[in-house]
Amino acid sequence: MSDHDDERVQQVIEALDPTPAHEVDWPVSRRQTLRALAAAGLLGAASGSATAESAGGVIADEAVLSNYGSEDVSDGWELEIDEDVFALTESDTETIGLPDGAAAEEIIMPNGVEASEVVAPDGTAVFEDAIPDSVAYGSSDDNVYVHDTSDWSLTETLTEAGSNVFSVTFSPDGSLLAYGSLDDNVYVHDTSDWSLVETLTEAGSTVNSVTFSPDGSQIAYASDEVYVHDTSDWSLVETLTEAGANARSVTFSADGSLLAYGSGDDNVYVHDTSDWSLTETLTEAGGTVPSVTFSPDGSLLAYGSFDDNVYVHDTSDWSLTETLTEAGGNVQSVTFSADGSQIAYGSSDDNVYVHDTSDWSLVETLTEAGGDVNSVTFSEDGSQIAYGSLDDNVYVHDTSDWSLTETLTEAGGTVESVTFSAV
């Protein structure tokens, strides 16, 4: 755990109990958890409910508080929201669904520090948020750069790869970061201290794409074939060999039941992960397929091609739903927003195109990049979109008005892949 995390922990403790510091056995992770405070006796749990006591106070959003109130959250356990202790605020952070349908985006302690997790006595996480949210990108300079999205400061530079880094991804719980390289390897790091956890060496050529399954139990990567490993012991689970050329992109469906990958042979292959059987081969593309993605609800599969188009299929019968043709060059990357309401894709024409998935209308064209756009991604809460370019930069826009929020310039070469942490 970093010194920064230690300081944040102490701030939360002092906010809840201004008496001399308590000794807290803090979890070995990068998130602050109120579970540790409860274990230290700083949170009460009388009568099956948990409250925190403090003389401090913050201004709460009354509409959100009145919506939320005191709700059953797990086996009769109630989380009591006290305006003098917690404030649920509308802010630019991850939206958390609450049992009554309200949405809390932060829980702020009296001194302004954000609490990242509230845990019921049975261990259920009622409110959870990563601290800090991160964006990571891989470059042709062989490095991976990680930034804190709260202030865009550089958090870490990962230098294990022996050549270009083509794909970067966080595990669903944010505890791991993996990246694939031109050196044929996949490197996996623990995000709590950035130590190297594992190097996966099965690939017989460049690793073009890396992804975790939704539950984090598996990791898959696309190379000469597609390789799937169990993340509990990193054993090889399956090798998928349908592609007639190197696999270029790999992705799991949101429920983990399907795995799809695009290939240099112009096709997309879809497998059932229960037995790894081939479910479907999609052949619409007229060129290499470097990017494949499922919609968050799993109802759609989209892929971009070097024929300059994006193809969208209905996964219930694999029928072609839409072909998006705005790009004036190779489509290098395709992604859905977290709520599935938008789809964005980056092209070798230097632009990013964003469409509304309800009618496929073009919503916005982002033109900041000074070269090919190789990777596009939405933040988990949908408030931001980031893309990496041949011009060595990452551009971040606010999706409420599409204004440019930040330009990240650490990379010393082409930015090949960009990803936000998922939690």
PLY file of the C-alpha trace (Angstrom):
ply
format ascii 1.0
element vertex 423
property float x
property float y
property float z
element edge 422
property int vertex1
property int vertex2
end_header
0.00 0.00 0.00
1.41 3.41 -0.92
2.18 6.32 1.41
-0.67 8.18 -0.33
-3.09 5.42 0.67
-1.83 5.51 4.27
-2.50 9.25 4.41
-6.02 8.84 3.01
-6.75 6.11 5.56
-5.66 8.34 8.42
-7.84 11.19 7.12
-10.90 8.96 7.16
-10.11 7.70 10.66
-9.70 11.24 11.95
-12.95 12.30 10.29
-14.86 9.57 12.09
-13.06 9.82 15.42
-10.95 12.90 16.17
-9.37 11.18 19.18
-5.78 9.86 18.91
-5.11 7.59 15.95
-6.21 3.97 16.10
-4.17 1.06 14.91
-5.95 -0.33 11.86
-5.03 -3.52 10.07
-5.73 -2.10 6.60
-6.47 -4.41 3.66
-3.61 -4.90 1.23
-5.25 -3.11 -1.67
-5.49 0.34 -3.17
-8.94 1.10 -1.82
-10.00 2.43 1.52
-12.65 0.28 3.19
-14.95 1.09 6.03
-14.78 -2.58 6.95
-11.37 -1.92 8.44
-12.75 0.98 10.44
-15.53 -1.25 11.74
-12.96 -3.85 12.76
-11.13 -1.12 14.66
-14.32 -0.26 16.54
-14.77 3.06 14.77
-18.13 2.10 13.26
-21.04 0.94 15.38
-23.19 -2.04 14.40
-25.85 -2.01 17.08
-29.30 -3.40 16.36
-28.23 -4.74 13.00
-27.34 -1.36 11.56
-24.14 0.54 11.04
-23.66 4.23 11.69
-20.65 6.45 12.06
-20.53 9.19 14.64
-18.79 12.49 14.13
-19.23 16.11 15.11
-18.38 17.15 11.59
-20.92 17.88 8.90
-21.27 18.36 5.16
-24.01 19.68 2.94
-25.96 16.76 1.52
-28.00 16.57 -1.64
-31.41 16.43 0.04
-33.13 14.95 -3.00
-30.72 12.02 -3.06
-30.88 11.58 0.72
-34.67 11.60 0.78
-34.68 9.08 -2.05
-32.29 6.82 -0.22
-33.11 7.15 3.46
-32.52 3.95 5.39
-32.89 0.86 3.22
-32.52 -2.85 3.67
-29.38 -3.80 1.82
-28.46 -7.32 2.86
-30.30 -9.87 5.00
-32.16 -7.23 6.99
-29.05 -5.15 7.62
-29.67 -1.43 7.26
-27.25 1.27 6.21
-28.27 4.46 7.99
-27.32 7.63 6.17
-26.81 10.48 8.64
-26.51 13.91 7.07
-23.91 14.86 9.66
-21.72 11.95 8.67
-22.19 11.02 5.03
-23.28 13.09 2.06
-24.47 11.47 -1.15
-23.48 13.87 -3.86
-24.03 14.21 -7.58
-20.49 14.38 -8.96
-18.29 13.17 -11.74
-17.54 9.80 -10.19
-18.80 6.29 -10.61
-22.57 5.89 -10.26
-23.52 3.26 -7.72
-26.97 1.68 -7.87
-28.72 1.54 -4.49
-31.46 -0.90 -3.44
-34.31 1.60 -3.83
-33.20 2.68 -7.29
-31.46 5.87 -6.19
-27.93 6.54 -7.39
-25.14 7.58 -5.06
-22.03 8.74 -6.81
-19.91 9.45 -3.73
-19.97 9.08 0.00
-18.09 12.05 1.42
-16.71 12.09 4.93
-17.07 15.27 7.05
-13.60 16.51 6.15
-14.23 16.07 2.43
-12.47 12.73 2.02
-14.25 10.19 -0.18
-15.02 6.79 1.35
-14.57 4.03 -1.18
-16.50 1.15 0.30
-19.25 0.41 2.80
-19.48 -3.24 3.79
-22.34 -4.99 5.56
-21.60 -7.36 8.45
-21.98 -10.34 6.11
-19.22 -8.97 3.89
-21.48 -7.62 1.13
-20.13 -4.42 -0.41
-23.01 -1.95 -0.40
-21.12 0.99 -1.79
-17.83 0.58 -3.58
-15.53 2.78 -5.59
-11.87 2.52 -6.57
-9.39 5.02 -5.19
-8.05 6.33 -7.40
-9.78 5.75 -10.74
-7.10 5.27 -13.35
-6.45 5.44 -17.04
-3.63 3.37 -18.54
-2.13 3.35 -22.01
0.47 1.34 -23.85
2.93 2.73 -26.37
5.36 1.78 -29.10
8.05 3.10 -26.73
7.59 -0.27 -24.92
6.02 1.22 -21.78
2.66 1.40 -20.04
1.67 4.67 -18.34
-0.92 4.88 -15.56
-2.57 8.15 -14.50
-4.90 9.09 -11.65
-8.01 10.55 -13.32
-8.74 12.88 -10.42
-5.80 15.13 -11.31
-4.22 13.31 -14.29
-0.97 12.83 -12.42
1.30 10.00 -13.55
0.94 7.16 -11.04
3.22 4.51 -12.53
5.29 3.61 -15.58
5.54 -0.12 -16.31
8.61 -1.13 -18.28
8.62 -4.95 -18.42
7.76 -5.25 -22.12
10.64 -5.79 -24.50
8.89 -4.06 -27.40
5.73 -2.22 -28.46
2.76 -2.56 -26.09
-0.34 -3.20 -28.20
-3.03 -3.89 -25.61
-3.66 -2.83 -21.99
-6.52 -3.90 -19.72
-7.55 -3.83 -16.05
-9.18 -6.78 -14.35
-12.85 -6.15 -13.47
-12.05 -5.49 -9.81
-9.11 -3.25 -10.68
-6.62 -5.38 -8.76
-4.62 -6.40 -11.84
-3.36 -4.72 -14.98
-2.27 -6.78 -17.97
-0.66 -5.82 -21.25
0.47 -7.63 -24.40
3.55 -6.85 -26.44
5.32 -7.26 -29.74
7.81 -9.37 -27.73
5.14 -12.16 -27.72
4.42 -11.95 -23.98
1.63 -10.84 -21.63
2.66 -9.12 -18.40
0.34 -9.01 -15.38
0.87 -6.56 -12.49
-0.71 -6.17 -9.07
-2.09 -2.61 -8.99
-1.63 -2.31 -5.22
2.15 -2.05 -5.57
2.67 -2.54 -9.35
4.71 -5.69 -8.79
4.89 -8.17 -11.66
2.56 -11.07 -10.83
2.93 -13.23 -13.93
4.38 -13.36 -17.42
2.37 -15.41 -19.90
4.53 -16.81 -22.68
2.32 -19.16 -24.69
1.95 -16.83 -27.69
3.92 -17.65 -30.79
3.94 -14.08 -32.10
2.90 -10.52 -31.26
0.17 -10.23 -28.63
-2.37 -7.93 -30.23
-5.14 -7.95 -27.63
-5.64 -8.89 -23.95
-8.90 -9.13 -21.97
-10.21 -10.47 -18.66
-13.46 -12.39 -18.27
-16.19 -10.39 -16.48
-15.67 -12.27 -13.22
-11.88 -12.00 -13.48
-11.38 -15.76 -13.35
-9.84 -15.95 -16.81
-7.58 -13.91 -19.06
-7.49 -14.29 -22.84
-5.09 -12.88 -25.39
-4.96 -12.83 -29.18
-1.81 -13.71 -31.09
-1.06 -16.45 -33.61
-3.95 -18.19 -31.78
-6.19 -17.17 -28.88
-4.98 -18.36 -25.48
-7.12 -18.53 -22.34
-5.63 -18.87 -18.82
-7.10 -19.41 -15.37
-6.09 -16.40 -13.24
-6.06 -18.44 -10.01
-2.91 -20.30 -11.05
-2.25 -18.93 -14.56
-2.63 -22.38 -16.11
-3.56 -22.59 -19.79
-7.26 -23.46 -20.08
-7.81 -23.41 -23.83
-6.20 -22.55 -27.15
-8.60 -21.44 -29.89
-7.34 -22.06 -33.40
-10.22 -21.26 -35.77
-8.69 -18.10 -37.23
-7.00 -18.45 -40.61
-4.51 -15.70 -39.73
-3.26 -14.04 -36.56
-6.02 -13.10 -34.15
-6.17 -9.32 -33.73
-8.76 -8.70 -31.02
-10.46 -10.75 -28.31
-13.37 -10.01 -25.95
-15.78 -11.74 -23.57
-19.51 -11.07 -23.46
-20.74 -9.32 -20.31
-22.01 -12.56 -18.78
-18.87 -14.46 -19.75
-20.77 -17.05 -21.76
-19.22 -16.09 -25.10
-15.75 -15.20 -26.33
-15.26 -13.50 -29.71
-12.15 -12.65 -31.66
-11.36 -10.89 -34.92
-8.72 -12.03 -37.33
-6.46 -11.04 -40.16
-8.52 -13.43 -42.29
-11.39 -10.84 -42.19
-13.65 -12.95 -39.95
-14.98 -12.88 -36.39
-15.21 -16.17 -34.49
-17.55 -16.64 -31.52
-17.12 -19.48 -29.00
-19.24 -20.81 -26.15
-17.01 -20.61 -23.06
-18.71 -23.55 -21.36
-17.09 -26.01 -23.77
-15.19 -23.68 -26.15
-17.24 -24.87 -29.12
-17.51 -22.55 -32.13
-20.91 -20.87 -32.02
-20.73 -18.54 -35.02
-18.44 -17.18 -37.71
-19.22 -13.64 -38.88
-18.01 -12.86 -42.37
-19.31 -9.38 -43.23
-15.97 -7.59 -43.03
-14.00 -6.97 -46.19
-10.67 -6.63 -44.40
-8.71 -7.41 -41.22
-10.79 -7.15 -38.04
-8.62 -5.39 -35.41
-11.38 -4.71 -32.87
-14.37 -6.67 -31.52
-16.69 -5.74 -28.64
-19.98 -6.82 -27.07
-22.55 -4.33 -25.86
-22.88 -4.23 -22.04
-26.15 -6.19 -22.11
-24.72 -8.75 -24.54
-27.43 -8.17 -27.13
-25.06 -6.77 -29.76
-21.61 -7.57 -31.09
-19.74 -4.91 -33.05
-16.47 -5.06 -34.93
-14.37 -2.69 -36.99
-12.51 -3.54 -40.14
-9.79 -2.33 -42.43
-12.57 -1.94 -45.02
-13.40 1.30 -43.11
-16.70 0.01 -41.67
-18.18 -1.06 -38.34
-20.57 -4.02 -38.38
-23.13 -4.57 -35.63
-24.87 -7.94 -35.14
-27.78 -9.07 -32.99
-26.39 -11.89 -30.82
-29.77 -13.64 -30.57
-29.59 -14.77 -34.20
-26.33 -13.13 -35.43
-28.21 -11.09 -38.01
-26.55 -7.88 -39.22
-28.26 -4.98 -37.45
-26.29 -2.01 -38.75
-23.25 -1.01 -40.78
-21.59 2.26 -39.73
-19.73 3.91 -42.59
-18.59 7.34 -41.35
-14.91 6.48 -41.12
-12.66 7.56 -43.95
-10.00 4.96 -43.16
-9.33 1.70 -41.36
-11.45 1.26 -38.23
-8.88 0.41 -35.55
-10.99 0.35 -32.38
-14.67 0.01 -31.42
-16.27 0.40 -27.98
-19.69 0.76 -26.36
-20.44 3.15 -23.51
-21.10 1.43 -20.18
-24.87 1.86 -20.51
-24.86 0.78 -24.16
-26.47 4.00 -25.35
-23.49 4.97 -27.53
-20.88 3.31 -29.71
-17.59 4.95 -30.62
-14.88 3.99 -33.07
-11.48 5.33 -34.04
-10.04 5.38 -37.52
-6.84 5.83 -39.47
-8.45 9.04 -40.77
-7.44 10.54 -37.36
-11.03 10.84 -36.09
-13.32 9.27 -33.49
-17.00 8.83 -34.39
-19.72 8.48 -31.77
-23.21 7.14 -32.60
-26.45 6.82 -30.65
-27.33 3.11 -30.59
-31.07 3.78 -30.46
-31.14 4.99 -34.08
-27.43 4.79 -35.06
-27.33 8.54 -35.73
-23.93 10.26 -35.59
-23.70 12.15 -32.29
-20.18 13.59 -32.48
-16.93 13.50 -34.39
-13.78 14.07 -32.30
-10.91 15.49 -34.29
-8.12 16.33 -31.82
-5.78 13.52 -32.84
-2.93 14.35 -35.16
-2.62 10.82 -36.49
-4.34 7.43 -36.68
-6.63 6.70 -33.74
-5.61 3.25 -32.53
-7.73 2.85 -29.40
-10.96 4.31 -27.98
-12.54 3.70 -24.57
-15.32 5.11 -22.38
-14.91 5.54 -18.63
-17.02 3.20 -16.53
-19.52 5.92 -15.62
-19.70 7.15 -19.22
-18.67 10.67 -18.31
-15.43 10.55 -20.29
-14.07 9.13 -23.52
-10.36 8.67 -24.19
-8.46 7.77 -27.33
-4.84 7.14 -28.21
-3.15 8.20 -31.41
-0.21 7.76 -33.74
0.78 11.29 -32.63
1.90 9.79 -29.26
-0.91 11.41 -27.23
-4.04 10.39 -25.35
-7.02 12.74 -25.57
-9.78 12.77 -22.94
-13.17 14.40 -23.55
-16.15 15.13 -21.32
-19.10 13.31 -22.93
-21.63 15.84 -21.63
-20.45 18.46 -24.11
-17.53 16.67 -25.86
-15.06 19.30 -24.65
-11.40 18.30 -24.41
-10.63 17.64 -20.73
-7.02 16.54 -20.85
-4.19 15.58 -23.19
-1.76 12.99 -21.81
1.67 13.28 -23.34
3.94 10.89 -21.41
4.29 8.34 -24.22
7.42 8.50 -26.32
5.80 6.70 -29.23
2.49 5.78 -30.82
-0.26 5.13 -28.28
-1.56 1.69 -29.21
-4.10 1.03 -26.42
-6.03 3.02 -23.79
-8.22 1.74 -20.95
-9.95 3.08 -17.85
-10.04 1.08 -14.63
-13.37 -0.71 -14.39
-14.23 0.15 -10.79
0 1
1 2
2 3
3 4
4 5
5 6
6 7
7 8
8 9
9 10
10 11
11 12
12 13
13 14
14 15
15 16
16 17
17 18
18 19
19 20
20 21
21 22
22 23
23 24
24 25
25 26
26 27
27 28
28 29
29 30
30 31
31 32
32 33
33 34
34 35
35 36
36 37
37 38
38 39
39 40
40 41
41 42
42 43
43 44
44 45
45 46
46 47
47 48
48 49
49 50
50 51
51 52
52 53
53 54
54 55
55 56
56 57
57 58
58 59
59 60
60 61
61 62
62 63
63 64
64 65
65 66
66 67
67 68
68 69
69 70
70 71
71 72
72 73
73 74
74 75
75 76
76 77
77 78
78 79
79 80
80 81
81 82
82 83
83 84
84 85
85 86
86 87
87 88
88 89
89 90
90 91
91 92
92 93
93 94
94 95
95 96
96 97
97 98
98 99
99 100
100 101
101 102
102 103
103 104
104 105
105 106
106 107
107 108
108 109
109 110
110 111
111 112
112 113
113 114
114 115
115 116
116 117
117 118
118 119
119 120
120 121
121 122
122 123
123 124
124 125
125 126
126 127
127 128
128 129
129 130
130 131
131 132
132 133
133 134
134 135
135 136
136 137
137 138
138 139
139 140
140 141
141 142
142 143
143 144
144 145
145 146
146 147
147 148
148 149
149 150
150 151
151 152
152 153
153 154
154 155
155 156
156 157
157 158
158 159
159 160
160 161
161 162
162 163
163 164
164 165
165 166
166 167
167 168
168 169
169 170
170 171
171 172
172 173
173 174
174 175
175 176
176 177
177 178
178 179
179 180
180 181
181 182
182 183
183 184
184 185
185 186
186 187
187 188
188 189
189 190
190 191
191 192
192 193
193 194
194 195
195 196
196 197
197 198
198 199
199 200
200 201
201 202
202 203
203 204
204 205
205 206
206 207
207 208
208 209
209 210
210 211
211 212
212 213
213 214
214 215
215 216
216 217
217 218
218 219
219 220
220 221
221 222
222 223
223 224
224 225
225 226
226 227
227 228
228 229
229 230
230 231
231 232
232 233
233 234
234 235
235 236
236 237
237 238
238 239
239 240
240 241
241 242
242 243
243 244
244 245
245 246
246 247
247 248
248 249
249 250
250 251
251 252
252 253
253 254
254 255
255 256
256 257
257 258
258 259
259 260
260 261
261 262
262 263
263 264
264 265
265 266
266 267
267 268
268 269
269 270
270 271
271 272
272 273
273 274
274 275
275 276
276 277
277 278
278 279
279 280
280 281
281 282
282 283
283 284
284 285
285 286
286 287
287 288
288 289
289 290
290 291
291 292
292 293
293 294
294 295
295 296
296 297
297 298
298 299
299 300
300 301
301 302
302 303
303 304
304 305
305 306
306 307
307 308
308 309
309 310
310 311
311 312
312 313
313 314
314 315
315 316
316 317
317 318
318 319
319 320
320 321
321 322
322 323
323 324
324 325
325 326
326 327
327 328
328 329
329 330
330 331
331 332
332 333
333 334
334 335
335 336
336 337
337 338
338 339
339 340
340 341
341 342
342 343
343 344
344 345
345 346
346 347
347 348
348 349
349 350
350 351
351 352
352 353
353 354
354 355
355 356
356 357
357 358
358 359
359 360
360 361
361 362
362 363
363 364
364 365
365 366
366 367
367 368
368 369
369 370
370 371
371 372
372 373
373 374
374 375
375 376
376 377
377 378
378 379
379 380
380 381
381 382
382 383
383 384
384 385
385 386
386 387
387 388
388 389
389 390
390 391
391 392
392 393
393 394
394 395
395 396
396 397
397 398
398 399
399 400
400 401
401 402
402 403
403 404
404 405
405 406
406 407
407 408
408 409
409 410
410 411
411 412
412 413
413 414
414 415
415 416
416 417
417 418
418 419
419 420
420 421
421 422
